[in-house]
Amino acid sequence: MTPTGLASHSAAAASDLPVLAAGGVEPALAVDSLRRAYGDFDAVKEISFAIAPGEVFGLLGPNGAGKTTTISVLSTRLLPSGGTAMVFGHSIRDVAAVRGNIGLVPQELSIYPSLTAAENVRFFGQMYGVEAASLERRVDELLEMVGLQPRRDDRAGNFSGGMKRRLNLAVSLVHQPRLLLLDEPTVGVDPHSREHIFEIIRDLRRRGTAILYTTHYMEEAELLCDRLGVMDEGRIVAMGTLRELLTTMGCKETIAIRNAPSQEIATRFSNHPAVSDIDAGSDVCRLFVSDAKKLLGTLQQTLERHPNASLEISPMSLGDLFIHLTGKELRD
């Protein structure tokens, strides 16, 4: 298997993923069989992946998949229950060394509403030990980067949700971390702030920052991420570039059939050689196929039997892929 290749999406293969970054380079972050349990419940189940400098690696999955727990362990906020992770050669158990190399943007805002934008950045700079001689310059640079320089002396508590998110990002960058951990950074933000955050992420990637980006938004994963790990119920069930994920699963198109009995449709197409998988939901039956043209005759017969039925043929999408891998839709 190449470093960027797909892992099998069976549960048993989750711990066998190679701890190499894209292209086989020395990773910024190397995660090997990482596990985190709460009592008898494993929130993270022996996951393995790696991120190269200058790469955006997306952890894609629904709420409850284990993404936030993974971020919490990698940022040293939680101890692992098993496995290892290395940040630029430092074990995550070496808290001081790891925290000096990472910036964390958690889901919950980590800014102080009673402080101004500039005071927030300055405070976190002092916490991270940024030299006083360069801190004021850094405050100006970051507020300019996130578009808050005109509001530098306004209290953060008066900012909109999007502005708070941008300030949250600014304080995480004050010490110039080489690895940035972003946990759902655009939840609840306005379109302008969302696009501004995207541009910042792209700029950081160009500068060589390694980025772990968790999201349950398909569009974000497609726009930003160089590689993806699809996460569900604590496991990484598939991993690779978007092209790899969409072309190596044995299907290139999906056929959505509505207003027809899903189970009947599933039975009718279950043995068709062009059909690799079927998702028979209550509202729609999806066929994952290698070539939709090979099913046109049988589909026409289906429409004749069910006059109210409709069908839609479309290229395989990331959302379709998630259904294909997990049997469930990726919802907010």
C-alpha positions as CSV (number, residue, x, y, z in Angstrom):
1,M,0.0,0.0,0.0
2,T,1.3,3.4,-0.9
3,P,1.4,6.1,1.9
4,T,-1.6,7.8,0.4
5,G,-3.5,4.7,-0.5
6,L,-6.8,3.5,0.8
7,A,-7.0,1.4,3.8
8,S,-9.6,-1.4,3.8
9,H,-12.8,-0.1,5.4
10,S,-13.2,-3.1,7.5
11,A,-13.0,-2.5,11.3
12,A,-10.1,-5.0,11.5
13,A,-7.9,-2.9,9.2
14,A,-8.2,0.3,11.2
15,S,-5.1,-0.4,13.3
16,D,-3.1,-1.5,10.2
17,L,-3.0,2.0,8.5
18,P,0.6,3.1,7.7
19,V,2.0,5.8,9.9
20,L,3.5,7.7,7.0
21,A,2.7,11.1,5.7
22,A,1.8,11.8,2.1
23,G,4.7,11.0,-0.3
24,G,6.5,9.1,2.4
25,V,8.0,12.2,4.0
26,E,8.8,12.6,7.7
27,P,5.5,13.4,9.3
28,A,4.6,16.4,11.3
29,L,2.1,14.2,13.2
30,A,2.2,10.4,13.3
31,V,-0.7,8.6,15.0
32,D,-0.3,4.9,15.6
33,S,-3.1,2.7,17.0
34,L,-4.4,5.5,19.1
35,R,-7.2,4.6,21.5
36,R,-9.2,6.6,24.1
37,A,-11.8,4.9,26.3
38,Y,-14.3,6.2,28.8
39,G,-14.9,3.3,31.1
40,D,-16.0,0.4,28.9
41,F,-16.7,2.7,26.0
42,D,-14.0,3.2,23.3
43,A,-14.6,6.6,21.8
44,V,-11.5,6.3,19.6
45,K,-10.6,2.7,18.5
46,E,-7.0,2.3,17.5
47,I,-6.8,4.8,14.7
48,S,-3.6,5.4,12.7
49,F,-2.7,8.2,10.2
50,A,0.0,10.8,9.5
51,I,0.2,14.3,8.3
52,A,3.0,15.9,6.4
53,P,4.2,19.5,6.8
54,G,2.1,21.7,4.4
55,E,-0.7,19.2,4.3
56,V,-4.4,19.6,5.3
57,F,-5.7,16.2,6.5
58,G,-9.4,16.1,7.1
59,L,-11.2,13.9,9.6
60,L,-14.6,13.6,8.2
61,G,-17.5,12.2,10.2
62,P,-20.8,12.9,12.0
63,N,-21.1,14.3,15.5
64,G,-20.2,11.5,17.9
65,A,-17.7,9.8,15.5
66,G,-14.8,10.4,17.8
67,K,-13.2,13.4,16.0
68,T,-13.3,15.8,19.0
69,T,-11.9,13.1,21.3
70,T,-9.1,12.5,18.9
71,I,-8.3,16.2,18.9
72,S,-8.4,16.3,22.7
73,V,-5.9,13.5,22.9
74,L,-3.5,14.9,20.3
75,S,-3.6,18.3,22.0
76,T,-2.6,16.7,25.3
77,R,-5.9,17.6,26.9
78,L,-6.7,13.9,27.4
79,L,-4.4,11.0,28.0
80,P,-4.6,8.2,25.5
81,S,-5.8,4.8,26.7
82,G,-3.5,3.0,24.2
83,G,-1.4,3.6,21.2
84,T,1.0,6.5,20.5
85,A,1.2,9.8,18.6
86,M,4.2,11.8,17.8
87,V,4.3,15.5,17.0
88,F,7.5,16.4,15.2
89,G,9.2,13.5,17.0
90,H,7.8,14.3,20.5
91,S,5.4,11.9,22.2
92,I,2.1,13.4,23.1
93,R,3.0,12.4,26.7
94,D,5.7,15.1,26.6
95,V,3.1,17.8,27.1
96,A,5.4,20.9,27.1
97,A,7.2,19.9,23.9
98,V,4.0,19.1,22.1
99,R,2.1,22.2,23.2
100,G,5.0,24.4,21.9
101,N,4.5,22.9,18.4
102,I,0.7,22.9,18.1
103,G,-2.0,25.4,17.9
104,L,-5.5,24.3,19.0
105,V,-8.8,25.8,17.8
106,P,-11.4,23.9,19.8
107,Q,-15.2,23.8,19.0
108,E,-15.8,25.8,22.1
109,L,-14.5,29.4,22.0
110,S,-11.3,29.9,23.9
111,I,-11.3,33.7,24.0
112,Y,-12.1,36.1,26.9
113,P,-15.2,38.2,26.1
114,S,-14.1,41.0,28.6
115,L,-10.8,41.5,26.8
116,T,-10.4,43.4,23.5
117,A,-9.3,41.6,20.4
118,A,-5.7,42.8,20.8
119,E,-5.7,42.0,24.5
120,N,-6.8,38.4,23.8
121,V,-4.0,37.8,21.3
122,R,-1.5,39.5,23.6
123,F,-2.6,37.4,26.6
124,F,-2.2,34.1,24.7
125,G,1.2,35.3,23.4
126,Q,2.4,35.8,26.9
127,M,1.0,32.4,27.9
128,Y,3.0,30.8,25.1
129,G,6.1,32.7,26.0
130,V,6.3,34.9,22.9
131,E,9.1,37.4,23.4
132,A,7.8,40.8,24.3
133,A,10.0,42.5,21.6
134,S,8.1,40.7,18.9
135,L,4.7,40.2,20.5
136,E,3.1,43.6,19.5
137,R,4.2,43.0,15.9
138,R,2.6,39.5,16.1
139,V,-0.6,41.0,17.5
140,D,-0.9,43.4,14.5
141,E,0.0,40.6,12.0
142,L,-2.7,38.2,13.3
143,L,-5.5,40.8,13.6
144,E,-4.7,41.9,10.1
145,M,-4.8,38.2,8.9
146,V,-8.2,37.5,10.4
147,G,-9.7,40.8,9.4
148,L,-10.1,42.3,12.9
149,Q,-7.5,45.0,12.9
150,P,-10.2,47.8,12.7
151,R,-11.8,46.2,15.8
152,R,-8.6,45.6,17.7
153,D,-9.7,47.7,20.7
154,D,-13.3,46.4,20.9
155,R,-14.3,43.9,23.5
156,A,-14.6,40.3,22.1
157,G,-17.9,39.8,23.8
158,N,-19.5,42.3,21.4
159,F,-18.3,40.5,18.3
160,S,-20.5,38.4,16.0
161,G,-20.1,34.6,16.1
162,G,-18.0,34.7,12.9
163,M,-15.7,37.4,14.3
164,K,-15.2,35.4,17.6
165,R,-14.3,32.3,15.5
166,R,-11.7,34.3,13.6
167,L,-10.3,35.7,16.8
168,N,-10.2,32.1,18.2
169,L,-8.1,31.2,15.2
170,A,-5.8,34.2,15.7
171,V,-5.0,33.4,19.3
172,S,-4.1,29.8,18.4
173,L,-1.5,31.1,15.9
174,V,0.3,33.6,18.1
175,H,3.3,31.4,18.8
176,Q,3.6,30.3,15.2
177,P,2.8,26.6,15.7
178,R,4.0,24.1,13.1
179,L,0.9,21.9,13.5
180,L,-2.6,23.3,13.7
181,L,-5.6,21.3,15.1
182,L,-8.9,22.7,13.9
183,D,-12.0,21.1,15.4
184,E,-15.1,22.2,13.4
185,P,-13.8,25.8,13.1
186,T,-16.7,27.1,11.0
187,V,-19.7,25.9,13.1
188,G,-22.2,28.7,13.3
189,V,-20.3,31.3,11.3
190,D,-21.5,33.6,8.6
191,P,-20.5,33.0,5.0
192,H,-18.0,35.9,5.0
193,S,-16.2,34.6,8.0
194,R,-16.3,31.1,6.7
195,E,-14.6,32.1,3.5
196,H,-12.1,34.2,5.4
197,I,-11.2,31.2,7.5
198,F,-10.8,29.1,4.4
199,E,-8.3,31.6,2.9
200,I,-6.3,31.6,6.1
201,I,-6.1,27.8,6.1
202,R,-4.9,27.8,2.4
203,D,-2.3,30.5,3.3
204,L,-1.0,28.5,6.3
205,R,-0.7,25.4,4.1
206,R,1.3,27.3,1.5
207,R,3.7,28.4,4.3
208,G,4.2,24.7,5.4
209,T,1.9,24.4,8.4
210,A,0.5,20.9,8.9
211,I,-3.2,21.0,9.6
212,L,-5.7,18.5,11.1
213,Y,-9.2,19.6,10.2
214,T,-12.2,17.9,11.6
215,T,-15.6,18.5,9.9
216,H,-18.9,17.0,9.1
217,Y,-19.4,19.4,6.2
218,M,-18.8,17.7,2.8
219,E,-18.1,20.9,1.0
220,E,-15.4,21.9,3.4
221,A,-13.7,18.5,3.1
222,E,-13.8,18.8,-0.7
223,L,-12.5,22.4,-0.8
224,L,-9.7,22.3,1.8
225,C,-8.3,18.8,2.4
226,D,-5.4,17.2,0.6
227,R,-6.3,13.8,2.1
228,L,-9.2,12.5,4.2
229,G,-9.8,10.0,6.9
230,V,-13.5,9.0,7.0
231,M,-14.4,8.4,10.7
232,D,-17.4,6.6,12.1
233,E,-18.0,5.2,15.6
234,G,-14.4,5.7,16.7
235,R,-12.7,4.1,13.7
236,I,-11.2,5.4,10.5
237,V,-13.1,3.4,7.9
238,A,-11.3,4.7,4.8
239,M,-8.4,7.0,4.1
240,G,-6.9,8.6,1.0
241,T,-7.1,11.5,-1.4
242,L,-10.6,12.5,-2.6
243,R,-9.8,11.1,-6.0
244,E,-8.7,7.8,-4.5
245,L,-11.7,7.6,-2.2
246,L,-14.1,8.2,-5.1
247,T,-12.6,5.9,-7.7
248,T,-11.3,2.9,-5.8
249,M,-14.6,1.8,-4.1
250,G,-15.8,-0.1,-7.1
251,C,-18.4,2.4,-8.1
252,K,-18.4,5.7,-10.1
253,E,-22.0,6.7,-10.1
254,T,-25.1,6.6,-7.9
255,I,-28.7,6.0,-8.9
256,A,-31.3,7.4,-6.5
257,I,-34.8,5.9,-6.9
258,R,-37.7,7.6,-5.0
259,N,-41.4,6.9,-4.7
260,A,-40.9,3.1,-5.1
261,P,-40.6,0.3,-2.6
262,S,-37.0,0.3,-1.5
263,Q,-36.8,-3.3,-0.5
264,E,-38.3,-4.4,-3.8
265,I,-35.8,-2.3,-5.7
266,A,-32.9,-3.7,-3.6
267,T,-34.0,-7.2,-4.3
268,R,-34.4,-6.6,-8.0
269,F,-30.9,-5.2,-8.4
270,S,-29.0,-7.1,-5.7
271,N,-27.4,-9.5,-8.1
272,H,-26.7,-7.1,-11.0
273,P,-23.0,-7.2,-11.9
274,A,-22.8,-3.4,-12.3
275,V,-24.1,-2.8,-8.8
276,S,-21.5,-2.8,-6.0
277,D,-23.7,-1.7,-3.1
278,I,-27.3,-0.8,-2.2
279,D,-28.6,1.5,0.4
280,A,-32.4,0.8,0.8
281,G,-33.6,3.7,2.9
282,S,-37.2,4.5,3.8
283,D,-37.4,7.5,1.4
284,V,-34.9,6.6,-1.3
285,C,-33.1,3.5,-2.6
286,R,-29.5,4.3,-3.7
287,L,-27.6,2.0,-6.1
288,F,-23.9,2.4,-6.2
289,V,-22.9,1.3,-9.7
290,S,-19.8,1.1,-11.9
291,D,-21.7,2.1,-15.1
292,A,-25.3,3.4,-15.0
293,K,-25.8,2.7,-18.7
294,K,-25.8,-1.0,-18.0
295,L,-28.9,-0.7,-15.8
296,L,-31.0,1.4,-18.1
297,G,-33.2,-1.4,-19.4
298,T,-34.0,-2.7,-15.9
299,L,-34.5,0.8,-14.6
300,Q,-37.0,1.4,-17.4
301,Q,-38.9,-1.7,-16.3
302,T,-38.9,-0.4,-12.7
303,L,-40.4,2.9,-13.7
304,E,-43.1,1.2,-15.7
305,R,-44.1,-0.9,-12.7
306,H,-44.1,2.2,-10.4
307,P,-45.4,5.2,-12.5
308,N,-44.8,7.7,-9.6
309,A,-41.2,6.6,-9.2
310,S,-38.4,9.0,-10.1
311,L,-34.7,8.4,-10.5
312,E,-31.6,10.5,-10.5
313,I,-28.2,9.4,-11.9
314,S,-25.2,11.4,-10.7
315,P,-21.4,11.0,-10.3
316,M,-20.2,9.6,-7.0
317,S,-20.0,12.3,-4.4
318,L,-18.2,12.5,-1.0
319,G,-21.7,12.3,0.6
320,D,-22.5,9.1,-1.4
321,L,-19.1,7.7,-0.3
322,F,-19.9,8.2,3.3
323,I,-23.2,6.3,2.9
324,H,-21.4,3.6,1.0
325,L,-18.9,3.1,3.7
326,T,-21.1,3.5,6.8
327,G,-24.7,2.9,5.7
328,K,-25.8,6.2,7.1
329,E,-26.0,9.8,5.9
330,L,-23.7,12.5,7.2
331,R,-25.9,15.0,9.0
332,D,-25.3,18.0,11.2
